[in-house]
Amino acid sequence: MAETTRRAVVLGAGGVSLGALLTACAGYGQPADTVAEQEPARSAPEPTKSKKAKKPAGEELASTADIPEGGGKVFAQQKVVVTQPSAGEFKCFSAICTHQGCPVDSVEDGTINCPCHGSKYNIADGSVANGPATKALAEKKITVDGEKISLA
């Protein structure tokens, strides 16, 4: 009878813990009818914020002198890489490898290089120069105004 009592206590404690956990999860957030009432109020200001975000000029990345001809530079915070395949021609690509999502970390010998599995991309068009990646890097828009390079 003592074993049954211990089992009952252990099962009871587990059941109480599970009940408390489920109760805590059920109480998370707001009831659906409250969310529905607040949704229109929150959605009205958002378009204004979106329009304001589109108006300012793009974030300045670098000076044209910072990007070597036949090379490039990785901007990790912005997740882009800017290249200069030939004199005065600037390109911008995503800095996220299309193979498994690792960030690229260098531009050398005409390629943008991923340290994770060795994928390499051409600096001129972002196409795959060496696998295992099979898709090109996505091209990003930039503007070159005088000596300033900015995200578009």
DRENBA-468777 format. One record per atom (N, C-alpha, C, O): atom name; y, z, x. Coordinates in Angstrom, 3 decimals. Layout:
DRENBA-468777
site|yy|zz|xx
CA|Y|Z|X
...
This chain:
DRENBA-468777
site|yy|zz|xx
N|-1.181|0.000|0.800
CA|0.000|0.000|0.000
C|1.266|0.000|0.857
O|2.301|-0.524|0.447
N|1.173|0.597|2.059
CA|2.329|0.624|2.945
C|2.706|-0.769|3.398
O|3.893|-1.066|3.535
N|1.704|-1.658|3.643
CA|1.999|-3.030|4.055
C|2.714|-3.794|2.944
O|3.660|-4.536|3.208
N|2.276|-3.620|1.736
CA|2.917|-4.286|0.612
C|4.373|-3.845|0.500
O|5.252|-4.657|0.211
N|4.617|-2.594|0.724
CA|5.973|-2.078|0.645
C|6.839|-2.687|1.741
O|7.985|-3.059|1.486
N|6.308|-2.794|2.958
CA|7.071|-3.413|4.039
C|7.373|-4.876|3.721
O|8.497|-5.344|3.900
N|6.361|-5.581|3.252
CA|6.559|-6.994|2.887
C|7.624|-7.127|1.803
O|8.481|-8.010|1.856
N|7.551|-6.251|0.842
CA|8.522|-6.309|-0.249
C|9.933|-6.062|0.272
O|10.888|-6.708|-0.157
N|10.050|-5.116|1.204
CA|11.363|-4.822|1.777
C|11.888|-6.016|2.564
O|13.052|-6.390|2.423
N|11.019|-6.625|3.405
CA|11.436|-7.781|4.207
C|11.812|-8.949|3.307
O|12.848|-9.582|3.507
N|10.974|-9.234|2.319
CA|11.279|-10.331|1.394
C|12.546|-10.035|0.591
O|13.363|-10.925|0.357
N|12.699|-8.797|0.180
CA|13.890|-8.421|-0.574
C|15.151|-8.575|0.262
O|16.167|-9.077|-0.221
N|15.084|-8.139|1.526
CA|16.248|-8.269|2.411
C|16.582|-9.734|2.646
O|17.751|-10.117|2.658
N|15.544|-10.555|2.833
CA|15.773|-11.994|3.017
C|16.393|-12.619|1.782
O|17.297|-13.449|1.883
N|15.909|-12.220|0.619
CA|16.446|-12.737|-0.633
C|17.893|-12.336|-0.837
O|18.704|-13.146|-1.285
N|18.229|-11.085|-0.512
CA|19.603|-10.613|-0.637
C|20.511|-11.378|0.319
O|21.613|-11.783|-0.052
N|20.041|-11.576|1.560
CA|20.838|-12.324|2.536
C|21.082|-13.743|2.069
O|22.201|-14.247|2.160
N|20.033|-14.393|1.566
CA|20.167|-15.760|1.078
C|21.125|-15.809|-0.104
O|21.953|-16.715|-0.199
N|21.014|-14.840|-1.002
CA|21.910|-14.786|-2.147
C|23.356|-14.625|-1.724
O|24.249|-15.269|-2.274
N|23.588|-13.753|-0.731
CA|24.958|-13.550|-0.241
C|25.491|-14.833|0.392
O|26.654|-15.184|0.196
N|24.645|-15.534|1.152
CA|25.058|-16.777|1.789
C|25.413|-17.833|0.748
O|26.441|-18.501|0.860
N|24.561|-17.981|-0.262
CA|24.829|-18.972|-1.301
C|26.077|-18.621|-2.101
O|26.838|-19.508|-2.488
N|26.291|-17.336|-2.350
CA|27.489|-16.918|-3.064
C|28.736|-17.239|-2.249
O|29.741|-17.692|-2.797
N|28.672|-17.004|-0.939
CA|29.823|-17.304|-0.077
C|30.111|-18.793|-0.065
O|31.273|-19.197|-0.107
N|29.069|-19.618|-0.009
CA|29.267|-21.068|-0.008
C|29.806|-21.557|-1.332
O|30.644|-22.458|-1.373
N|29.330|-20.967|-2.419
CA|29.782|-21.396|-3.738
C|31.248|-21.058|-3.949
O|31.940|-21.754|-4.692
N|31.733|-20.002|-3.308
CA|33.111|-19.598|-3.464
C|34.068|-20.361|-2.575
O|35.279|-20.165|-2.678
N|33.571|-21.222|-1.706
CA|34.411|-21.964|-0.775
C|35.225|-23.005|-1.511
O|34.689|-23.707|-2.369
N|36.494|-23.125|-1.204
CA|37.352|-24.147|-1.824
C|37.863|-23.695|-3.169
O|37.824|-22.509|-3.496
N|38.339|-24.644|-3.945
CA|38.906|-24.344|-5.246
C|38.037|-24.977|-6.317
O|37.302|-25.927|-6.044
N|38.115|-24.455|-7.541
CA|37.385|-25.085|-8.634
C|37.851|-26.522|-8.827
O|38.992|-26.857|-8.506
N|36.980|-27.363|-9.345
CA|37.279|-28.789|-9.492
C|38.509|-29.040|-10.350
O|39.302|-29.930|-10.043
N|38.684|-28.254|-11.443
CA|39.830|-28.497|-12.306
C|41.141|-28.132|-11.607
O|42.167|-28.747|-11.897
N|41.143|-27.160|-10.701
CA|42.345|-26.805|-9.949
C|42.706|-27.915|-8.977
O|43.880|-28.255|-8.833
N|41.703|-28.487|-8.304
CA|41.933|-29.575|-7.357
C|42.506|-30.781|-8.082
O|43.427|-31.425|-7.580
N|41.973|-31.094|-9.256
CA|42.451|-32.248|-10.011
C|43.912|-32.069|-10.411
O|44.684|-33.028|-10.405
N|44.294|-30.822|-10.763
CA|45.676|-30.575|-11.146
C|46.622|-30.734|-9.970
O|47.744|-31.207|-10.148
N|46.197|-30.350|-8.767
CA|47.065|-30.399|-7.603
C|47.091|-31.766|-6.936
O|48.019|-32.055|-6.180
N|46.115|-32.605|-7.191
CA|46.008|-33.902|-6.512
C|47.247|-34.771|-6.687
O|47.744|-35.287|-5.686
N|47.781|-34.969|-7.900
CA|48.965|-35.820|-8.024
C|50.160|-35.282|-7.254
O|50.930|-36.062|-6.695
N|50.330|-33.962|-7.212
CA|51.458|-33.386|-6.498
C|51.360|-33.666|-5.005
O|52.375|-33.924|-4.358
N|50.134|-33.619|-4.441
CA|49.965|-33.869|-3.020
C|50.063|-35.353|-2.694
O|50.525|-35.708|-1.610
N|49.643|-36.226|-3.599
CA|49.618|-37.650|-3.269
C|51.013|-38.286|-3.316
O|51.232|-39.316|-2.678
N|51.943|-37.708|-4.045
CA|53.267|-38.301|-4.137
C|54.002|-38.348|-2.800
O|54.542|-39.404|-2.470
N|54.059|-37.273|-2.006
CA|54.798|-37.333|-0.743
C|54.118|-38.181|0.330
O|54.797|-38.676|1.229
N|52.796|-38.364|0.262
CA|52.087|-39.082|1.328
C|52.587|-40.499|1.568
O|52.756|-40.872|2.729
N|52.837|-41.326|0.529
CA|53.340|-42.672|0.820
C|54.650|-42.646|1.589
O|54.880|-43.503|2.442
N|55.510|-41.682|1.304
CA|56.766|-41.573|2.031
C|56.489|-41.310|3.504
O|57.114|-41.916|4.375
N|55.549|-40.405|3.785
CA|55.189|-40.102|5.166
C|54.594|-41.324|5.849
O|54.895|-41.593|7.012
N|53.748|-42.067|5.133
CA|53.125|-43.260|5.709
C|54.179|-44.296|6.085
O|54.106|-44.901|7.155
N|55.161|-44.502|5.201
CA|56.197|-45.480|5.491
C|57.016|-45.058|6.700
O|57.377|-45.897|7.526
N|57.309|-43.790|6.812
CA|58.076|-43.304|7.956
C|57.295|-43.493|9.241
O|57.882|-43.794|10.281
N|55.970|-43.320|9.189
CA|55.151|-43.458|10.391
C|55.109|-44.913|10.859
O|54.946|-45.163|12.053
N|55.250|-45.864|9.957
CA|55.179|-47.277|10.327
C|56.492|-47.793|10.911
O|56.475|-48.732|11.708
N|57.628|-47.206|10.538
CA|58.919|-47.719|10.954
C|59.220|-47.576|12.438
O|59.713|-48.532|13.037
N|58.945|-46.411|13.077
CA|59.318|-46.276|14.479
C|58.552|-47.254|15.368
O|57.436|-47.667|15.054
N|59.181|-47.610|16.476
CA|58.528|-48.500|17.432
C|57.284|-47.815|17.985
O|57.159|-46.592|17.923
N|56.358|-48.620|18.530
CA|55.126|-48.078|19.066
C|55.358|-47.163|20.252
O|56.414|-47.177|20.885
N|54.353|-46.380|20.527
CA|54.411|-45.435|21.633
C|54.452|-46.176|22.965
O|53.632|-47.058|23.220
N|55.405|-45.813|23.806
CA|55.508|-46.447|25.121
C|54.356|-45.957|25.989
O|54.118|-44.755|26.115
N|53.646|-46.915|26.587
CA|52.499|-46.589|27.431
C|52.846|-46.567|28.910
O|52.530|-45.615|29.623
N|53.504|-47.634|29.363
CA|53.713|-47.776|30.804
C|54.790|-48.810|31.081
O|55.311|-49.470|30.181
N|55.096|-48.921|32.344
CA|55.964|-49.971|32.837
C|55.060|-51.124|33.273
O|53.910|-50.901|33.652
N|55.563|-52.327|33.221
CA|54.756|-53.468|33.666
C|54.336|-53.298|35.127
O|53.285|-53.798|35.527
N|55.139|-52.606|35.920
CA|54.807|-52.372|37.332
C|53.622|-51.425|37.503
O|52.999|-51.398|38.565
N|53.303|-50.642|36.456
CA|52.175|-49.705|36.516
C|50.821|-50.390|36.360
O|49.788|-49.804|36.682
N|50.822|-51.627|35.867
CA|49.571|-52.339|35.595
C|49.373|-53.394|36.681
O|50.119|-54.372|36.724
N|48.388|-53.219|37.558
CA|48.202|-54.163|38.658
C|47.703|-55.532|38.184
O|46.884|-55.620|37.269
N|48.195|-56.572|38.802
CA|47.726|-57.921|38.497
C|46.253|-58.016|38.871
O|45.852|-57.604|39.959
N|45.444|-58.566|37.952
CA|44.003|-58.661|38.169
C|43.279|-57.349|37.934
O|42.098|-57.222|38.257
N|43.980|-56.371|37.371
CA|43.397|-55.049|37.123
C|43.918|-54.477|35.827
O|44.243|-55.209|34.893
N|43.994|-53.165|35.779
CA|44.468|-52.506|34.575
C|44.514|-51.010|34.738
O|44.294|-50.466|35.821
N|44.810|-50.355|33.622
CA|44.915|-48.898|33.626
C|44.399|-48.363|32.293
O|44.701|-48.899|31.227
N|43.609|-47.286|32.383
CA|43.061|-46.636|31.190
C|44.028|-45.539|30.748
O|44.487|-44.738|31.562
N|44.328|-45.513|29.455
CA|45.158|-44.473|28.867
C|44.245|-43.656|27.950
O|44.091|-43.963|26.768
N|43.646|-42.612|28.522
CA|42.619|-41.833|27.833
C|43.133|-41.178|26.558
O|42.432|-41.173|25.546
N|44.327|-40.634|26.586
CA|44.860|-39.937|25.417
C|45.033|-40.900|24.235
O|44.768|-40.532|23.090
N|45.471|-42.113|24.509
CA|45.679|-43.103|23.450
C|44.407|-43.915|23.166
O|44.367|-44.696|22.215
N|43.380|-43.729|23.986
CA|42.094|-44.419|23.849
C|42.251|-45.934|23.930
O|41.641|-46.678|23.163
N|43.089|-46.380|24.884
CA|43.278|-47.804|25.121
C|43.272|-48.072|26.624
O|43.459|-47.168|27.439
N|43.053|-49.332|26.963
CA|43.155|-49.782|28.347
C|44.040|-51.023|28.341
O|43.842|-51.935|27.538
N|45.014|-51.047|29.242
CA|45.929|-52.191|29.357
C|45.585|-52.923|30.644
O|45.432|-52.305|31.698
N|45.465|-54.240|30.552
CA|45.120|-55.055|31.714
C|46.178|-56.128|31.938
O|46.971|-56.444|31.052
N|46.164|-56.678|33.152
CA|47.036|-57.806|33.499
C|46.141|-58.844|34.196
O|46.069|-58.886|35.424
N|45.458|-59.680|33.395
CA|44.528|-60.656|33.975
C|45.212|-61.634|34.939
O|44.640|-61.995|35.967
N|46.417|-62.056|34.609
CA|47.198|-62.918|35.502
C|48.651|-62.463|35.432
O|49.036|-61.729|34.522
N|49.441|-62.898|36.382
CA|50.828|-62.429|36.497
C|51.592|-62.573|35.183
O|51.709|-63.669|34.635
N|52.111|-61.445|34.684
CA|52.925|-61.451|33.478
C|52.162|-61.504|32.169
O|52.784|-61.498|31.107
N|50.838|-61.556|32.204
CA|50.022|-61.588|30.984
C|49.375|-60.215|30.816
O|48.579|-59.787|31.652
N|49.725|-59.528|29.722
CA|49.214|-58.181|29.494
C|48.347|-58.161|28.248
O|48.695|-58.747|27.223
N|47.218|-57.483|28.349
CA|46.262|-57.361|27.244
C|45.983|-55.880|27.034
O|46.153|-55.069|27.944
N|45.550|-55.538|25.822
CA|45.204|-54.157|25.515
C|43.925|-54.144|24.689
O|43.753|-54.940|23.765
N|43.036|-53.228|25.039
CA|41.741|-53.107|24.364
C|41.442|-51.642|24.083
O|42.028|-50.745|24.689
N|40.529|-51.421|23.161
CA|40.034|-50.071|22.924
C|39.379|-49.573|24.198
O|38.745|-50.348|24.913
N|39.525|-48.295|24.488
CA|38.904|-47.705|25.675
C|37.576|-47.046|25.325
O|37.064|-46.235|26.096
N|37.022|-47.386|24.177
CA|35.750|-46.815|23.746
C|34.656|-47.874|23.862
O|34.712|-48.917|23.210
N|33.664|-47.590|24.699
CA|32.563|-48.525|24.938
C|31.826|-48.812|23.637
O|31.552|-47.906|22.851
N|31.512|-50.074|23.424
CA|30.827|-50.476|22.196
C|29.332|-50.172|22.235
O|28.647|-50.321|21.223
N|28.823|-49.751|23.381
CA|27.395|-49.446|23.479
C|27.063|-48.132|22.777
O|26.293|-48.117|21.816
N|27.642|-47.028|23.255
CA|27.352|-45.742|22.623
C|28.585|-44.854|22.480
O|28.461|-43.639|22.326
N|29.762|-45.450|22.530
CA|30.980|-44.717|22.239
C|31.568|-43.882|23.366
O|32.456|-43.066|23.121
N|31.103|-44.062|24.579
CA|31.686|-43.337|25.714
C|33.047|-43.946|26.043
O|33.254|-45.140|25.823
N|33.970|-43.154|26.564
CA|35.241|-43.731|26.992
C|35.081|-44.455|28.337
O|34.419|-43.957|29.247
N|35.691|-45.623|28.441
CA|35.697|-46.323|29.729
C|36.591|-45.515|30.662
O|37.472|-44.784|30.210
N|36.356|-45.652|31.981
CA|37.139|-44.799|32.880
C|37.799|-45.503|34.051
O|38.551|-44.881|34.801
N|37.529|-46.794|34.220
CA|38.153|-47.478|35.356
C|38.264|-48.973|35.099
O|37.582|-49.538|34.244
N|39.160|-49.596|35.882
CA|39.313|-51.044|35.872
C|39.268|-51.465|37.335
O|40.157|-51.131|38.118
N|38.216|-52.207|37.693
CA|38.035|-52.638|39.075
C|37.380|-54.016|39.109
O|36.555|-54.346|38.257
N|37.755|-54.807|40.096
CA|37.127|-56.116|40.323
C|37.063|-56.978|39.067
O|36.066|-57.659|38.827
N|38.128|-56.950|38.264
CA|38.213|-57.807|37.083
C|37.439|-57.324|35.877
O|37.287|-58.065|34.907
N|36.941|-56.083|35.916
CA|36.209|-55.564|34.759
C|36.688|-54.170|34.377
O|37.185|-53.406|35.204
N|36.520|-53.873|33.100
CA|36.760|-52.546|32.542
C|35.387|-51.885|32.519
O|34.438|-52.450|31.975
N|35.271|-50.690|33.106
CA|33.953|-50.112|33.359
C|33.687|-48.819|32.594
O|34.538|-47.934|32.505
N|32.472|-48.743|32.045
CA|32.023|-47.547|31.343
C|31.079|-46.777|32.263
O|30.114|-47.349|32.770
N|31.343|-45.492|32.485
CA|30.518|-44.713|33.397
C|29.179|-44.271|32.806
O|28.289|-43.881|33.561
N|29.010|-44.315|31.513
CA|27.807|-43.758|30.889
C|26.548|-44.571|31.157
O|25.536|-44.016|31.584
N|26.596|-45.872|30.915
CA|25.400|-46.694|31.073
C|25.654|-47.982|31.842
O|24.783|-48.849|31.915
N|26.847|-48.107|32.416
CA|27.136|-49.250|33.274
C|27.670|-50.500|32.601
O|27.753|-51.547|33.243
N|28.033|-50.425|31.337
CA|28.600|-51.601|30.675
C|29.923|-51.963|31.341
O|30.678|-51.095|31.780
N|30.185|-53.280|31.404
CA|31.432|-53.793|31.979
C|31.984|-54.861|31.046
O|31.241|-55.620|30.424
N|33.319|-54.895|30.967
CA|34.007|-55.835|30.083
C|35.043|-56.621|30.884
O|35.662|-56.086|31.803
N|35.226|-57.891|30.530
CA|36.225|-58.745|31.187
C|37.633|-58.281|30.833
O|37.927|-57.967|29.679
N|38.504|-58.243|31.853
CA|39.878|-57.782|31.609
C|40.698|-58.795|30.818
O|41.714|-58.427|30.227
N|40.285|-60.056|30.792
CA|41.061|-61.095|30.112
C|40.872|-61.089|28.602
O|41.818|-61.361|27.862
N|39.661|-60.781|28.131
CA|39.404|-60.871|26.695
C|38.553|-59.730|26.143
O|38.276|-59.710|24.944
N|38.137|-58.793|26.965
CA|37.338|-57.665|26.501
C|35.880|-57.990|26.251
O|35.124|-57.135|25.789
N|35.470|-59.225|26.552
CA|34.074|-59.606|26.319
C|33.150|-58.889|27.302
O|33.582|-58.431|28.359
N|31.882|-58.800|26.938
CA|30.907|-58.107|27.767
C|30.622|-58.926|29.020
O|30.249|-60.097|28.937
N|30.800|-58.301|30.184
CA|30.482|-58.932|31.463
C|29.124|-58.454|31.966
O|28.432|-59.170|32.690
N|28.749|-57.233|31.573
CA|27.475|-56.646|31.988
C|27.073|-55.609|30.940
O|27.868|-54.741|30.580
N|25.824|-55.704|30.451
CA|25.318|-54.787|29.425
C|25.003|-53.426|29.977
O|25.183|-53.165|31.167
N|24.544|-52.578|29.129
CA|23.808|-52.808|27.894
C|24.662|-53.116|26.651
O|24.101|-53.497|25.623
N|25.958|-52.968|26.704
CA|26.788|-53.297|25.538
C|26.582|-54.753|25.156
O|26.365|-55.610|26.013
N|26.652|-55.023|23.852
CA|26.504|-56.399|23.373
C|27.749|-56.895|22.639
O|27.867|-58.090|22.367
N|28.676|-55.997|22.315
CA|29.903|-56.360|21.611
C|31.109|-56.157|22.519
O|31.138|-55.245|23.345
N|32.096|-57.017|22.351
CA|33.346|-56.930|23.117
C|34.148|-55.707|22.700
O|33.959|-55.165|21.611
N|35.042|-55.281|23.577
CA|35.992|-54.228|23.227
C|36.979|-54.785|22.206
O|37.376|-55.948|22.288
N|37.368|-53.963|21.258
CA|38.341|-54.395|20.251
C|39.714|-54.547|20.898
O|40.165|-53.673|21.639
N|40.368|-55.664|20.609
CA|41.711|-55.888|21.149
C|42.722|-55.094|20.327
O|42.618|-55.015|19.103
N|43.691|-54.512|21.009
CA|44.760|-53.749|20.381
C|46.072|-54.477|20.615
O|46.227|-55.173|21.619
N|47.011|-54.322|19.702
CA|48.302|-55.000|19.833
C|49.261|-54.153|20.654
O|49.385|-52.944|20.462
N|49.928|-54.826|21.567
CA|50.973|-54.196|22.365
C|52.198|-55.098|22.337
O|52.119|-56.279|21.998
N|53.327|-54.511|22.702
CA|54.543|-55.293|22.878
C|55.045|-55.058|24.293
O|54.977|-53.946|24.818
N|55.547|-56.118|24.894
CA|56.146|-56.025|26.217
C|57.612|-56.366|26.036
O|57.962|-57.497|25.699
N|58.469|-55.374|26.264
CA|59.911|-55.542|26.107
C|60.547|-55.247|27.454
O|60.701|-54.091|27.848
N|60.909|-56.305|28.144
CA|61.429|-56.142|29.502
C|60.309|-55.637|30.396
O|59.324|-56.334|30.639
N|60.476|-54.416|30.880
CA|59.447|-53.832|31.746
C|58.650|-52.750|31.024
O|57.829|-52.077|31.647
N|58.876|-52.568|29.716
CA|58.184|-51.530|28.964
C|57.012|-52.120|28.164
O|57.150|-53.133|27.478
N|55.866|-51.458|28.275
CA|54.692|-51.833|27.493
C|54.463|-50.736|26.473
O|54.332|-49.567|26.834
N|54.412|-51.112|25.171
CA|54.226|-50.154|24.106
C|53.128|-50.606|23.163
O|52.875|-51.801|23.008
N|52.475|-49.632|22.532
CA|51.537|-49.970|21.471
C|52.328|-50.531|20.308
O|53.395|-50.012|19.979
N|51.827|-51.581|19.682
CA|52.550|-52.218|18.568
C|52.337|-51.448|17.293
O|52.864|-51.827|16.248
